[in-house]
Amino acid sequence: MQQQSRQPELVEGSLPVFVFPTELVFYADEQTSHKQVLTLYNPYEFALKFKVLCTAPNKYTVVDATGAVKPQCCVDIVIRHKDVRACHYGVYDKFRLQVSEQSQRKALGRKEVMATLRPSAAQDLPSPRPQEEERRMKEQLADSVFFEQTAFQTESRSASGGPSLLTVLLGLVCMTALMLPTLGDQESTVPVYLHLSVNKKLVAAYVLGLLTMVILRT
């Protein structure tokens, strides 16, 4: 009798997770290194959904921190270091990638990836990590607490790339108001109901100035 093949029962936390690389190194003096890519592989016959957690979420932005990977496919997860300061040199943070089946909520497997910021790639010699540094790193990460927050949501191109649509529209309205003729202007061909008083134009100029400050800060 031919035995019917079926997918083995998956135990929570036992599924191997394949991620490359296993360590992220950011260099303060290299702008290109502030953006790193983690690749999550799915060698299985079923789809996986994933979630990215971090011990220091305020220091990083994760593009597509949640998502899904089709069977026998892979997905790239972009991680940006957004707090490059000297006080973070040599500090080890951890990212945790949790995977589960599409229809399940329990985590079938997890993989942790270390991340650190260093001053310069030129000073980063390929020497073995000293035992004292190894011990300090393990102590630092022993009781790691992982967080997820709004910083992990997909980057909004409209929010991070410039002012909001409402701000732009309001600015255009103020500019249009300033270009309309002043009340009492007899030579204008614009209908009288579109003529504005001096006070209204002053208000439009004030609002436009505030909007300009907002746009410059975004």
Salt bridges, closest charged atoms under 4 A:
GLU23 OE2 - ARG129 NH2 3.26
ASP83 OD1 - ARG85 NE 2.78
ASP83 OD2 - HIS88 NE2 2.98
ASP93 OD2 - LYS59 NZ 2.71
GLU112 OE1 - LYS94 NZ 2.93
GLU112 OE2 - ARG96 NH2 2.54
ASP124 OD1 - ARG118 NH1 2.73
GLU132 OE2 - ARG135 NH2 2.36
GLU134 OE1 - ARG129 NH1 3.45
GLU139 OE2 - ARG135 NH1 2.60
GLU148 OE2 - LYS51 NZ 3.37
GLU155 OE2 - ARG80 NE 3.16
